[in-house]
Amino acid sequence: MSSLKLQQDELELLASYEAEEWKSAKKIKEQKEQYRAYARATLRKDKRVNIRISEKDLLALQKRAVRQGIPYQTLISSVLHKYVNGGFTEK
């Protein structure tokens, strides 16, 4: 392990593990199902919205989506989701 270069957050995790601070999760099956339900609710796309944006902004979104390897509609949806859930804040 000493030959690996670890980042600070990795070193902290390793120290925590070695200090036996980690505990097994209880009711793992129930927790998995709960998080699956959260994911399904978050990812469900059951409403359609039409918006008008500038061509310049659309092209910029499409380019950024290509760099990330995702469809531009998915990128737009992701940005909106992050904004409404507090992931983005106004300056």
PyMOL Python script that loads the backbone (N, CA, C, O; Angstrom):
from pymol import cmd

cmd.read_pdbstr("""\
ATOM      1  N   MET A   1       0.827  -1.199   0.000  1.00  0.00           N
ATOM      2  CA  MET A   1       0.000   0.000   0.000  1.00  0.00           C
ATOM      3  C   MET A   1       0.864   1.253   0.000  1.00  0.00           C
ATOM      4  O   MET A   1       0.448   2.283  -0.529  1.00  0.00           O
ATOM      5  N   SER A   2       2.049   1.188   0.577  1.00  0.00           N
ATOM      6  CA  SER A   2       2.887   2.375   0.700  1.00  0.00           C
ATOM      7  C   SER A   2       3.368   2.896  -0.643  1.00  0.00           C
ATOM      8  O   SER A   2       3.745   4.063  -0.748  1.00  0.00           O
ATOM      9  N   SER A   3       3.364   2.044  -1.690  1.00  0.00           N
ATOM     10  CA  SER A   3       3.813   2.510  -2.997  1.00  0.00           C
ATOM     11  C   SER A   3       2.742   3.322  -3.719  1.00  0.00           C
ATOM     12  O   SER A   3       3.037   3.983  -4.715  1.00  0.00           O
ATOM     13  N   LEU A   4       1.507   3.280  -3.231  1.00  0.00           N
ATOM     14  CA  LEU A   4       0.430   4.047  -3.839  1.00  0.00           C
ATOM     15  C   LEU A   4       0.446   5.479  -3.328  1.00  0.00           C
ATOM     16  O   LEU A   4       0.715   5.728  -2.153  1.00  0.00           O
ATOM     17  N   LYS A   5       0.161   6.398  -4.206  1.00  0.00           N
ATOM     18  CA  LYS A   5       0.024   7.790  -3.797  1.00  0.00           C
ATOM     19  C   LYS A   5      -1.457   8.047  -3.564  1.00  0.00           C
ATOM     20  O   LYS A   5      -2.247   8.030  -4.508  1.00  0.00           O
ATOM     21  N   LEU A   6      -1.833   8.284  -2.326  1.00  0.00           N
ATOM     22  CA  LEU A   6      -3.237   8.516  -1.989  1.00  0.00           C
ATOM     23  C   LEU A   6      -3.486   9.995  -1.770  1.00  0.00           C
ATOM     24  O   LEU A   6      -2.632  10.720  -1.261  1.00  0.00           O
ATOM     25  N   GLN A   7      -4.680  10.429  -2.168  1.00  0.00           N
ATOM     26  CA  GLN A   7      -5.082  11.811  -1.931  1.00  0.00           C
ATOM     27  C   GLN A   7      -5.538  11.941  -0.479  1.00  0.00           C
ATOM     28  O   GLN A   7      -5.773  10.938   0.195  1.00  0.00           O
ATOM     29  N   GLN A   8      -5.660  13.170  -0.007  1.00  0.00           N
ATOM     30  CA  GLN A   8      -6.005  13.420   1.393  1.00  0.00           C
ATOM     31  C   GLN A   8      -7.316  12.751   1.796  1.00  0.00           C
ATOM     32  O   GLN A   8      -7.389  12.132   2.857  1.00  0.00           O
ATOM     33  N   ASP A   9      -8.354  12.866   0.962  1.00  0.00           N
ATOM     34  CA  ASP A   9      -9.631  12.257   1.322  1.00  0.00           C
ATOM     35  C   ASP A   9      -9.530  10.734   1.367  1.00  0.00           C
ATOM     36  O   ASP A   9     -10.205  10.093   2.174  1.00  0.00           O
ATOM     37  N   GLU A  10      -8.696  10.151   0.512  1.00  0.00           N
ATOM     38  CA  GLU A  10      -8.481   8.704   0.533  1.00  0.00           C
ATOM     39  C   GLU A  10      -7.740   8.281   1.797  1.00  0.00           C
ATOM     40  O   GLU A  10      -8.051   7.248   2.391  1.00  0.00           O
ATOM     41  N   LEU A  11      -6.760   9.083   2.203  1.00  0.00           N
ATOM     42  CA  LEU A  11      -6.026   8.802   3.432  1.00  0.00           C
ATOM     43  C   LEU A  11      -6.946   8.854   4.650  1.00  0.00           C
ATOM     44  O   LEU A  11      -6.820   8.040   5.564  1.00  0.00           O
ATOM     45  N   GLU A  12      -7.874   9.817   4.657  1.00  0.00           N
ATOM     46  CA  GLU A  12      -8.817   9.944   5.764  1.00  0.00           C
ATOM     47  C   GLU A  12      -9.750   8.729   5.822  1.00  0.00           C
ATOM     48  O   GLU A  12     -10.030   8.207   6.901  1.00  0.00           O
ATOM     49  N   LEU A  13     -10.228   8.284   4.659  1.00  0.00           N
ATOM     50  CA  LEU A  13     -11.077   7.092   4.620  1.00  0.00           C
ATOM     51  C   LEU A  13     -10.317   5.863   5.110  1.00  0.00           C
ATOM     52  O   LEU A  13     -10.848   5.075   5.892  1.00  0.00           O
ATOM     53  N   LEU A  14      -9.094   5.698   4.660  1.00  0.00           N
ATOM     54  CA  LEU A  14      -8.283   4.564   5.072  1.00  0.00           C
ATOM     55  C   LEU A  14      -8.041   4.580   6.584  1.00  0.00           C
ATOM     56  O   LEU A  14      -8.158   3.546   7.241  1.00  0.00           O
ATOM     57  N   ALA A  15      -7.708   5.736   7.131  1.00  0.00           N
ATOM     58  CA  ALA A  15      -7.481   5.851   8.571  1.00  0.00           C
ATOM     59  C   ALA A  15      -8.757   5.523   9.347  1.00  0.00           C
ATOM     60  O   ALA A  15      -8.701   4.849  10.375  1.00  0.00           O
ATOM     61  N   SER A  16      -9.882   5.986   8.867  1.00  0.00           N
ATOM     62  CA  SER A  16     -11.163   5.707   9.510  1.00  0.00           C
ATOM     63  C   SER A  16     -11.469   4.216   9.492  1.00  0.00           C
ATOM     64  O   SER A  16     -11.926   3.656  10.488  1.00  0.00           O
ATOM     65  N   TYR A  17     -11.215   3.579   8.359  1.00  0.00           N
ATOM     66  CA  TYR A  17     -11.438   2.131   8.239  1.00  0.00           C
ATOM     67  C   TYR A  17     -10.511   1.352   9.166  1.00  0.00           C
ATOM     68  O   TYR A  17     -10.942   0.439   9.870  1.00  0.00           O
ATOM     69  N   GLU A  18      -9.238   1.723   9.157  1.00  0.00           N
ATOM     70  CA  GLU A  18      -8.265   1.026   9.997  1.00  0.00           C
ATOM     71  C   GLU A  18      -8.535   1.233  11.488  1.00  0.00           C
ATOM     72  O   GLU A  18      -8.165   0.390  12.305  1.00  0.00           O
ATOM     73  N   ALA A  19      -9.172   2.340  11.844  1.00  0.00           N
ATOM     74  CA  ALA A  19      -9.532   2.603  13.241  1.00  0.00           C
ATOM     75  C   ALA A  19     -10.839   1.894  13.615  1.00  0.00           C
ATOM     76  O   ALA A  19     -11.362   2.071  14.715  1.00  0.00           O
ATOM     77  N   GLU A  20     -11.351   1.094  12.687  1.00  0.00           N
ATOM     78  CA  GLU A  20     -12.582   0.312  12.884  1.00  0.00           C
ATOM     79  C   GLU A  20     -13.773   1.196  13.247  1.00  0.00           C
ATOM     80  O   GLU A  20     -14.589   0.833  14.094  1.00  0.00           O
ATOM     81  N   GLU A  21     -13.868   2.358  12.600  1.00  0.00           N
ATOM     82  CA  GLU A  21     -14.986   3.266  12.838  1.00  0.00           C
ATOM     83  C   GLU A  21     -16.193   2.925  11.969  1.00  0.00           C
ATOM     84  O   GLU A  21     -17.275   3.477  12.169  1.00  0.00           O
ATOM     85  N   TRP A  22     -16.022   2.041  11.029  1.00  0.00           N
ATOM     86  CA  TRP A  22     -17.098   1.700  10.098  1.00  0.00           C
ATOM     87  C   TRP A  22     -17.969   0.615  10.697  1.00  0.00           C
ATOM     88  O   TRP A  22     -17.476  -0.300  11.356  1.00  0.00           O
ATOM     89  N   LYS A  23     -19.270   0.722  10.463  1.00  0.00           N
ATOM     90  CA  LYS A  23     -20.221  -0.268  10.946  1.00  0.00           C
ATOM     91  C   LYS A  23     -21.064  -0.746   9.772  1.00  0.00           C
ATOM     92  O   LYS A  23     -21.350   0.015   8.847  1.00  0.00           O
ATOM     93  N   SER A  24     -21.453  -2.003   9.818  1.00  0.00           N
ATOM     94  CA  SER A  24     -22.297  -2.560   8.769  1.00  0.00           C
ATOM     95  C   SER A  24     -23.675  -1.894   8.796  1.00  0.00           C
ATOM     96  O   SER A  24     -24.204  -1.576   9.861  1.00  0.00           O
ATOM     97  N   ALA A  25     -24.235  -1.694   7.622  1.00  0.00           N
ATOM     98  CA  ALA A  25     -25.568  -1.104   7.524  1.00  0.00           C
ATOM     99  C   ALA A  25     -26.599  -2.119   7.990  1.00  0.00           C
ATOM    100  O   ALA A  25     -26.484  -3.314   7.715  1.00  0.00           O
ATOM    101  N   LYS A  26     -27.596  -1.632   8.691  1.00  0.00           N
ATOM    102  CA  LYS A  26     -28.673  -2.503   9.138  1.00  0.00           C
ATOM    103  C   LYS A  26     -29.797  -2.479   8.094  1.00  0.00           C
ATOM    104  O   LYS A  26     -29.986  -1.483   7.396  1.00  0.00           O
ATOM    105  N   LYS A  27     -30.525  -3.570   8.001  1.00  0.00           N
ATOM    106  CA  LYS A  27     -31.670  -3.675   7.089  1.00  0.00           C
ATOM    107  C   LYS A  27     -31.271  -3.280   5.672  1.00  0.00           C
ATOM    108  O   LYS A  27     -31.928  -2.447   5.048  1.00  0.00           O
ATOM    109  N   ILE A  28     -30.196  -3.875   5.167  1.00  0.00           N
ATOM    110  CA  ILE A  28     -29.636  -3.493   3.874  1.00  0.00           C
ATOM    111  C   ILE A  28     -30.634  -3.681   2.735  1.00  0.00           C
ATOM    112  O   ILE A  28     -30.686  -2.852   1.826  1.00  0.00           O
ATOM    113  N   LYS A  29     -31.427  -4.753   2.763  1.00  0.00           N
ATOM    114  CA  LYS A  29     -32.399  -4.987   1.691  1.00  0.00           C
ATOM    115  C   LYS A  29     -33.438  -3.873   1.651  1.00  0.00           C
ATOM    116  O   LYS A  29     -33.801  -3.396   0.576  1.00  0.00           O
ATOM    117  N   GLU A  30     -33.917  -3.460   2.822  1.00  0.00           N
ATOM    118  CA  GLU A  30     -34.907  -2.386   2.885  1.00  0.00           C
ATOM    119  C   GLU A  30     -34.310  -1.062   2.391  1.00  0.00           C
ATOM    120  O   GLU A  30     -34.961  -0.305   1.671  1.00  0.00           O
ATOM    121  N   GLN A  31     -33.057  -0.797   2.794  1.00  0.00           N
ATOM    122  CA  GLN A  31     -32.402   0.427   2.360  1.00  0.00           C
ATOM    123  C   GLN A  31     -32.195   0.442   0.856  1.00  0.00           C
ATOM    124  O   GLN A  31     -32.410   1.466   0.207  1.00  0.00           O
ATOM    125  N   LYS A  32     -31.775  -0.696   0.293  1.00  0.00           N
ATOM    126  CA  LYS A  32     -31.589  -0.764  -1.163  1.00  0.00           C
ATOM    127  C   LYS A  32     -32.893  -0.464  -1.888  1.00  0.00           C
ATOM    128  O   LYS A  32     -32.912   0.298  -2.854  1.00  0.00           O
ATOM    129  N   GLU A  33     -33.974  -1.061  -1.422  1.00  0.00           N
ATOM    130  CA  GLU A  33     -35.264  -0.841  -2.075  1.00  0.00           C
ATOM    131  C   GLU A  33     -35.711   0.612  -1.935  1.00  0.00           C
ATOM    132  O   GLU A  33     -36.283   1.178  -2.866  1.00  0.00           O
ATOM    133  N   GLN A  34     -35.454   1.212  -0.788  1.00  0.00           N
ATOM    134  CA  GLN A  34     -35.811   2.615  -0.576  1.00  0.00           C
ATOM    135  C   GLN A  34     -35.049   3.512  -1.555  1.00  0.00           C
ATOM    136  O   GLN A  34     -35.636   4.415  -2.152  1.00  0.00           O
ATOM    137  N   TYR A  35     -33.752   3.269  -1.721  1.00  0.00           N
ATOM    138  CA  TYR A  35     -32.955   4.087  -2.634  1.00  0.00           C
ATOM    139  C   TYR A  35     -33.320   3.817  -4.092  1.00  0.00           C
ATOM    140  O   TYR A  35     -33.250   4.719  -4.927  1.00  0.00           O
ATOM    141  N   ARG A  36     -33.707   2.583  -4.400  1.00  0.00           N
ATOM    142  CA  ARG A  36     -34.203   2.295  -5.752  1.00  0.00           C
ATOM    143  C   ARG A  36     -35.455   3.106  -6.036  1.00  0.00           C
ATOM    144  O   ARG A  36     -35.605   3.665  -7.122  1.00  0.00           O
ATOM    145  N   ALA A  37     -36.351   3.170  -5.064  1.00  0.00           N
ATOM    146  CA  ALA A  37     -37.591   3.949  -5.228  1.00  0.00           C
ATOM    147  C   ALA A  37     -37.265   5.432  -5.424  1.00  0.00           C
ATOM    148  O   ALA A  37     -37.875   6.098  -6.261  1.00  0.00           O
ATOM    149  N   TYR A  38     -36.301   5.947  -4.651  1.00  0.00           N
ATOM    150  CA  TYR A  38     -35.879   7.344  -4.826  1.00  0.00           C
ATOM    151  C   TYR A  38     -35.352   7.568  -6.245  1.00  0.00           C
ATOM    152  O   TYR A  38     -35.697   8.554  -6.895  1.00  0.00           O
ATOM    153  N   ALA A  39     -34.524   6.653  -6.710  1.00  0.00           N
ATOM    154  CA  ALA A  39     -33.927   6.779  -8.046  1.00  0.00           C
ATOM    155  C   ALA A  39     -35.008   6.737  -9.117  1.00  0.00           C
ATOM    156  O   ALA A  39     -34.995   7.540 -10.050  1.00  0.00           O
ATOM    157  N   ARG A  40     -35.949   5.796  -8.985  1.00  0.00           N
ATOM    158  CA  ARG A  40     -37.035   5.715  -9.980  1.00  0.00           C
ATOM    159  C   ARG A  40     -37.834   7.011 -10.016  1.00  0.00           C
ATOM    160  O   ARG A  40     -38.157   7.513 -11.092  1.00  0.00           O
ATOM    161  N   ALA A  41     -38.150   7.550  -8.854  1.00  0.00           N
ATOM    162  CA  ALA A  41     -38.928   8.788  -8.799  1.00  0.00           C
ATOM    163  C   ALA A  41     -38.149   9.955  -9.391  1.00  0.00           C
ATOM    164  O   ALA A  41     -38.725  10.815 -10.058  1.00  0.00           O
ATOM    165  N   THR A  42     -36.840   9.988  -9.148  1.00  0.00           N
ATOM    166  CA  THR A  42     -36.007  11.071  -9.656  1.00  0.00           C
ATOM    167  C   THR A  42     -35.833  10.985 -11.164  1.00  0.00           C
ATOM    168  O   THR A  42     -35.856  12.002 -11.858  1.00  0.00           O
ATOM    169  N   LEU A  43     -35.658   9.773 -11.668  1.00  0.00           N
ATOM    170  CA  LEU A  43     -35.351   9.593 -13.078  1.00  0.00           C
ATOM    171  C   LEU A  43     -36.583   9.511 -13.969  1.00  0.00           C
ATOM    172  O   LEU A  43     -36.473   9.615 -15.191  1.00  0.00           O
ATOM    173  N   ARG A  44     -37.757   9.325 -13.367  1.00  0.00           N
ATOM    174  CA  ARG A  44     -38.984   9.223 -14.156  1.00  0.00           C
ATOM    175  C   ARG A  44     -39.243  10.544 -14.869  1.00  0.00           C
ATOM    176  O   ARG A  44     -39.275  11.613 -14.259  1.00  0.00           O
ATOM    177  N   LYS A  45     -39.419  10.437 -16.138  1.00  0.00           N
ATOM    178  CA  LYS A  45     -39.696  11.626 -16.941  1.00  0.00           C
ATOM    179  C   LYS A  45     -41.109  11.482 -17.486  1.00  0.00           C
ATOM    180  O   LYS A  45     -41.328  10.877 -18.535  1.00  0.00           O
ATOM    181  N   ASP A  46     -42.062  12.048 -16.754  1.00  0.00           N
ATOM    182  CA  ASP A  46     -43.454  11.845 -17.115  1.00  0.00           C
ATOM    183  C   ASP A  46     -44.158  13.125 -17.574  1.00  0.00           C
ATOM    184  O   ASP A  46     -45.367  13.118 -17.808  1.00  0.00           O
ATOM    185  N   LYS A  47     -43.426  14.195 -17.701  1.00  0.00           N
ATOM    186  CA  LYS A  47     -44.000  15.463 -18.179  1.00  0.00           C
ATOM    187  C   LYS A  47     -43.132  16.038 -19.282  1.00  0.00           C
ATOM    188  O   LYS A  47     -41.909  15.903 -19.261  1.00  0.00           O
ATOM    189  N   ARG A  48     -43.769  16.674 -20.234  1.00  0.00           N
ATOM    190  CA  ARG A  48     -43.075  17.293 -21.345  1.00  0.00           C
ATOM    191  C   ARG A  48     -43.179  18.812 -21.201  1.00  0.00           C
ATOM    192  O   ARG A  48     -44.224  19.345 -20.828  1.00  0.00           O
ATOM    193  N   VAL A  49     -42.076  19.492 -21.502  1.00  0.00           N
ATOM    194  CA  VAL A  49     -42.029  20.954 -21.440  1.00  0.00           C
ATOM    195  C   VAL A  49     -41.410  21.466 -22.731  1.00  0.00           C
ATOM    196  O   VAL A  49     -40.388  20.953 -23.184  1.00  0.00           O
ATOM    197  N   ASN A  50     -42.022  22.462 -23.310  1.00  0.00           N
ATOM    198  CA  ASN A  50     -41.444  23.132 -24.481  1.00  0.00           C
ATOM    199  C   ASN A  50     -40.969  24.509 -24.041  1.00  0.00           C
ATOM    200  O   ASN A  50     -41.717  25.267 -23.424  1.00  0.00           O
ATOM    201  N   ILE A  51     -39.722  24.826 -24.364  1.00  0.00           N
ATOM    202  CA  ILE A  51     -39.184  26.135 -24.006  1.00  0.00           C
ATOM    203  C   ILE A  51     -38.508  26.747 -25.225  1.00  0.00           C
ATOM    204  O   ILE A  51     -38.116  26.043 -26.156  1.00  0.00           O
ATOM    205  N   ARG A  52     -38.380  28.039 -25.202  1.00  0.00           N
ATOM    206  CA  ARG A  52     -37.659  28.748 -26.245  1.00  0.00           C
ATOM    207  C   ARG A  52     -36.381  29.289 -25.622  1.00  0.00           C
ATOM    208  O   ARG A  52     -36.412  29.981 -24.605  1.00  0.00           O
ATOM    209  N   ILE A  53     -35.248  28.958 -26.255  1.00  0.00           N
ATOM    210  CA  ILE A  53     -33.969  29.499 -25.813  1.00  0.00           C
ATOM    211  C   ILE A  53     -33.217  29.994 -27.047  1.00  0.00           C
ATOM    212  O   ILE A  53     -33.557  29.649 -28.178  1.00  0.00           O
ATOM    213  N   SER A  54     -32.211  30.792 -26.813  1.00  0.00           N
ATOM    214  CA  SER A  54     -31.456  31.336 -27.937  1.00  0.00           C
ATOM    215  C   SER A  54     -30.684  30.224 -28.642  1.00  0.00           C
ATOM    216  O   SER A  54     -30.318  29.219 -28.033  1.00  0.00           O
ATOM    217  N   GLU A  55     -30.448  30.421 -29.919  1.00  0.00           N
ATOM    218  CA  GLU A  55     -29.682  29.443 -30.689  1.00  0.00           C
ATOM    219  C   GLU A  55     -28.280  29.286 -30.112  1.00  0.00           C
ATOM    220  O   GLU A  55     -27.739  28.181 -30.053  1.00  0.00           O
ATOM    221  N   LYS A  56     -27.702  30.400 -29.689  1.00  0.00           N
ATOM    222  CA  LYS A  56     -26.355  30.377 -29.107  1.00  0.00           C
ATOM    223  C   LYS A  56     -26.313  29.480 -27.863  1.00  0.00           C
ATOM    224  O   LYS A  56     -25.396  28.673 -27.706  1.00  0.00           O
ATOM    225  N   ASP A  57     -27.315  29.627 -26.977  1.00  0.00           N
ATOM    226  CA  ASP A  57     -27.357  28.796 -25.771  1.00  0.00           C
ATOM    227  C   ASP A  57     -27.578  27.325 -26.119  1.00  0.00           C
ATOM    228  O   ASP A  57     -26.960  26.446 -25.519  1.00  0.00           O
ATOM    229  N   LEU A  58     -28.447  27.057 -27.073  1.00  0.00           N
ATOM    230  CA  LEU A  58     -28.701  25.680 -27.477  1.00  0.00           C
ATOM    231  C   LEU A  58     -27.434  25.033 -28.034  1.00  0.00           C
ATOM    232  O   LEU A  58     -27.119  23.893 -27.693  1.00  0.00           O
ATOM    233  N   LEU A  59     -26.715  25.745 -28.878  1.00  0.00           N
ATOM    234  CA  LEU A  59     -25.467  25.206 -29.429  1.00  0.00           C
ATOM    235  C   LEU A  59     -24.446  24.943 -28.328  1.00  0.00           C
ATOM    236  O   LEU A  59     -23.742  23.933 -28.351  1.00  0.00           O
ATOM    237  N   ALA A  60     -24.371  25.857 -27.367  1.00  0.00           N
ATOM    238  CA  ALA A  60     -23.434  25.673 -26.253  1.00  0.00           C
ATOM    239  C   ALA A  60     -23.826  24.445 -25.423  1.00  0.00           C
ATOM    240  O   ALA A  60     -22.959  23.678 -25.005  1.00  0.00           O
ATOM    241  N   LEU A  61     -25.124  24.258 -25.183  1.00  0.00           N
ATOM    242  CA  LEU A  61     -25.593  23.079 -24.452  1.00  0.00           C
ATOM    243  C   LEU A  61     -25.284  21.798 -25.220  1.00  0.00           C
ATOM    244  O   LEU A  61     -24.853  20.807 -24.631  1.00  0.00           O
ATOM    245  N   GLN A  62     -25.501  21.817 -26.526  1.00  0.00           N
ATOM    246  CA  GLN A  62     -25.239  20.639 -27.347  1.00  0.00           C
ATOM    247  C   GLN A  62     -23.748  20.292 -27.340  1.00  0.00           C
ATOM    248  O   GLN A  62     -23.387  19.118 -27.253  1.00  0.00           O
ATOM    249  N   LYS A  63     -22.888  21.298 -27.429  1.00  0.00           N
ATOM    250  CA  LYS A  63     -21.443  21.048 -27.387  1.00  0.00           C
ATOM    251  C   LYS A  63     -21.021  20.464 -26.049  1.00  0.00           C
ATOM    252  O   LYS A  63     -20.231  19.522 -25.993  1.00  0.00           O
ATOM    253  N   ARG A  64     -21.551  21.029 -24.978  1.00  0.00           N
ATOM    254  CA  ARG A  64     -21.202  20.532 -23.645  1.00  0.00           C
ATOM    255  C   ARG A  64     -21.703  19.097 -23.464  1.00  0.00           C
ATOM    256  O   ARG A  64     -21.016  18.267 -22.869  1.00  0.00           O
ATOM    257  N   ALA A  65     -22.883  18.811 -23.971  1.00  0.00           N
ATOM    258  CA  ALA A  65     -23.431  17.455 -23.873  1.00  0.00           C
ATOM    259  C   ALA A  65     -22.563  16.460 -24.639  1.00  0.00           C
ATOM    260  O   ALA A  65     -22.336  15.345 -24.168  1.00  0.00           O
ATOM    261  N   VAL A  66     -22.078  16.856 -25.816  1.00  0.00           N
ATOM    262  CA  VAL A  66     -21.198  15.981 -26.594  1.00  0.00           C
ATOM    263  C   VAL A  66     -19.933  15.690 -25.801  1.00  0.00           C
ATOM    264  O   VAL A  66     -19.477  14.547 -25.764  1.00  0.00           O
ATOM    265  N   ARG A  67     -19.359  16.708 -25.167  1.00  0.00           N
ATOM    266  CA  ARG A  67     -18.141  16.506 -24.358  1.00  0.00           C
ATOM    267  C   ARG A  67     -18.388  15.550 -23.197  1.00  0.00           C
ATOM    268  O   ARG A  67     -17.498  14.795 -22.805  1.00  0.00           O
ATOM    269  N   GLN A  68     -19.612  15.587 -22.646  1.00  0.00           N
ATOM    270  CA  GLN A  68     -19.942  14.706 -21.531  1.00  0.00           C
ATOM    271  C   GLN A  68     -20.454  13.344 -22.000  1.00  0.00           C
ATOM    272  O   GLN A  68     -20.604  12.422 -21.199  1.00  0.00           O
ATOM    273  N   GLY A  69     -20.721  13.224 -23.298  1.00  0.00           N
ATOM    274  CA  GLY A  69     -21.176  11.952 -23.841  1.00  0.00           C
ATOM    275  C   GLY A  69     -22.616  11.623 -23.526  1.00  0.00           C
ATOM    276  O   GLY A  69     -22.973  10.453 -23.388  1.00  0.00           O
ATOM    277  N   ILE A  70     -23.459  12.659 -23.411  1.00  0.00           N
ATOM    278  CA  ILE A  70     -24.881  12.450 -23.121  1.00  0.00           C
ATOM    279  C   ILE A  70     -25.724  13.272 -24.085  1.00  0.00           C
ATOM    280  O   ILE A  70     -25.231  14.249 -24.648  1.00  0.00           O
ATOM    281  N   PRO A  71     -26.986  12.899 -24.288  1.00  0.00           N
ATOM    282  CA  PRO A  71     -27.866  13.720 -25.128  1.00  0.00           C
ATOM    283  C   PRO A  71     -28.085  15.100 -24.493  1.00  0.00           C
ATOM    284  O   PRO A  71     -28.089  15.231 -23.269  1.00  0.00           O
ATOM    285  N   TYR A  72     -28.266  16.116 -25.327  1.00  0.00           N
ATOM    286  CA  TYR A  72     -28.393  17.466 -24.767  1.00  0.00           C
ATOM    287  C   TYR A  72     -29.665  17.627 -23.945  1.00  0.00           C
ATOM    288  O   TYR A  72     -29.684  18.410 -22.995  1.00  0.00           O
ATOM    289  N   GLN A  73     -30.744  16.893 -24.295  1.00  0.00           N
ATOM    290  CA  GLN A  73     -31.967  16.979 -23.487  1.00  0.00           C
ATOM    291  C   GLN A  73     -31.709  16.446 -22.078  1.00  0.00           C
ATOM    292  O   GLN A  73     -32.237  16.982 -21.103  1.00  0.00           O
ATOM    293  N   THR A  74     -30.903  15.401 -21.972  1.00  0.00           N
ATOM    294  CA  THR A  74     -30.550  14.849 -20.674  1.00  0.00           C
ATOM    295  C   THR A  74     -29.742  15.857 -19.865  1.00  0.00           C
ATOM    296  O   THR A  74     -29.943  15.998 -18.658  1.00  0.00           O
ATOM    297  N   LEU A  75     -28.833  16.553 -20.531  1.00  0.00           N
ATOM    298  CA  LEU A  75     -28.049  17.585 -19.849  1.00  0.00           C
ATOM    299  C   LEU A  75     -28.958  18.694 -19.323  1.00  0.00           C
ATOM    300  O   LEU A  75     -28.818  19.121 -18.176  1.00  0.00           O
ATOM    301  N   ILE A  76     -29.881  19.158 -20.152  1.00  0.00           N
ATOM    302  CA  ILE A  76     -30.807  20.218 -19.731  1.00  0.00           C
ATOM    303  C   ILE A  76     -31.625  19.749 -18.533  1.00  0.00           C
ATOM    304  O   ILE A  76     -31.777  20.484 -17.557  1.00  0.00           O
ATOM    305  N   SER A  77     -32.150  18.530 -18.604  1.00  0.00           N
ATOM    306  CA  SER A  77     -32.937  17.974 -17.504  1.00  0.00           C
ATOM    307  C   SER A  77     -32.105  17.883 -16.230  1.00  0.00           C
ATOM    308  O   SER A  77     -32.590  18.193 -15.142  1.00  0.00           O
ATOM    309  N   SER A  78     -30.857  17.458 -16.367  1.00  0.00           N
ATOM    310  CA  SER A  78     -29.971  17.336 -15.219  1.00  0.00           C
ATOM    311  C   SER A  78     -29.693  18.698 -14.585  1.00  0.00           C
ATOM    312  O   SER A  78     -29.709  18.832 -13.361  1.00  0.00           O
ATOM    313  N   VAL A  79     -29.441  19.690 -15.405  1.00  0.00           N
ATOM    314  CA  VAL A  79     -29.168  21.038 -14.887  1.00  0.00           C
ATOM    315  C   VAL A  79     -30.389  21.561 -14.137  1.00  0.00           C
ATOM    316  O   VAL A  79     -30.259  22.110 -13.043  1.00  0.00           O
ATOM    317  N   LEU A  80     -31.563  21.394 -14.716  1.00  0.00           N
ATOM    318  CA  LEU A  80     -32.783  21.855 -14.047  1.00  0.00           C
ATOM    319  C   LEU A  80     -33.009  21.102 -12.735  1.00  0.00           C
ATOM    320  O   LEU A  80     -33.375  21.704 -11.725  1.00  0.00           O
ATOM    321  N   HIS A  81     -32.793  19.796 -12.752  1.00  0.00           N
ATOM    322  CA  HIS A  81     -32.964  18.991 -11.543  1.00  0.00           C
ATOM    323  C   HIS A  81     -32.020  19.463 -10.442  1.00  0.00           C
ATOM    324  O   HIS A  81     -32.436  19.627  -9.295  1.00  0.00           O
ATOM    325  N   LYS A  82     -30.762  19.680 -10.784  1.00  0.00           N
ATOM    326  CA  LYS A  82     -29.788  20.138  -9.788  1.00  0.00           C
ATOM    327  C   LYS A  82     -30.170  21.514  -9.249  1.00  0.00           C
ATOM    328  O   LYS A  82     -30.011  21.780  -8.058  1.00  0.00           O
ATOM    329  N   TYR A  83     -30.667  22.381 -10.112  1.00  0.00           N
ATOM    330  CA  TYR A  83     -31.038  23.729  -9.675  1.00  0.00           C
ATOM    331  C   TYR A  83     -32.196  23.693  -8.673  1.00  0.00           C
ATOM    332  O   TYR A  83     -32.129  24.320  -7.615  1.00  0.00           O
ATOM    333  N   VAL A  84     -33.255  22.956  -9.014  1.00  0.00           N
ATOM    334  CA  VAL A  84     -34.422  22.959  -8.120  1.00  0.00           C
ATOM    335  C   VAL A  84     -34.149  22.229  -6.808  1.00  0.00           C
ATOM    336  O   VAL A  84     -34.875  22.419  -5.832  1.00  0.00           O
ATOM    337  N   ASN A  85     -33.111  21.396  -6.778  1.00  0.00           N
ATOM    338  CA  ASN A  85     -32.771  20.687  -5.544  1.00  0.00           C
ATOM    339  C   ASN A  85     -31.597  21.326  -4.808  1.00  0.00           C
ATOM    340  O   ASN A  85     -30.999  20.708  -3.927  1.00  0.00           O
ATOM    341  N   GLY A  86     -31.269  22.567  -5.171  1.00  0.00           N
ATOM    342  CA  GLY A  86     -30.251  23.300  -4.427  1.00  0.00           C
ATOM    343  C   GLY A  86     -28.822  23.024  -4.840  1.00  0.00           C
ATOM    344  O   GLY A  86     -27.888  23.487  -4.185  1.00  0.00           O
ATOM    345  N   GLY A  87     -28.634  22.270  -5.925  1.00  0.00           N
ATOM    346  CA  GLY A  87     -27.293  21.970  -6.377  1.00  0.00           C
ATOM    347  C   GLY A  87     -26.601  23.159  -7.019  1.00  0.00           C
ATOM    348  O   GLY A  87     -25.374  23.253  -7.023  1.00  0.00           O
ATOM    349  N   PHE A  88     -27.397  24.059  -7.556  1.00  0.00           N
ATOM    350  CA  PHE A  88     -26.868  25.294  -8.143  1.00  0.00           C
ATOM    351  C   PHE A  88     -27.496  26.456  -7.395  1.00  0.00           C
ATOM    352  O   PHE A  88     -28.660  26.397  -6.998  1.00  0.00           O
ATOM    353  N   THR A  89     -26.724  27.505  -7.209  1.00  0.00           N
ATOM    354  CA  THR A  89     -27.267  28.699  -6.552  1.00  0.00           C
ATOM    355  C   THR A  89     -26.960  29.914  -7.407  1.00  0.00           C
ATOM    356  O   THR A  89     -26.019  29.922  -8.201  1.00  0.00           O
ATOM    357  N   GLU A  90     -27.773  30.931  -7.224  1.00  0.00           N
ATOM    358  CA  GLU A  90     -27.548  32.166  -7.970  1.00  0.00           C
ATOM    359  C   GLU A  90     -26.382  32.927  -7.377  1.00  0.00           C
ATOM    360  O   GLU A  90     -26.130  32.866  -6.174  1.00  0.00           O
ATOM    361  N   LYS A  91     -25.661  33.655  -8.249  1.00  0.00           N
ATOM    362  CA  LYS A  91     -24.534  34.472  -7.775  1.00  0.00           C
ATOM    363  C   LYS A  91     -25.039  35.746  -7.152  1.00  0.00           C
ATOM    364  O   LYS A  91     -24.244  36.567  -6.693  1.00  0.00           O
TER     365      LYS A  91
END
""", "prot")
cmd.dss("prot")
cmd.show_as("cartoon", "prot")
cmd.util.cbc("prot")
cmd.orient("prot")
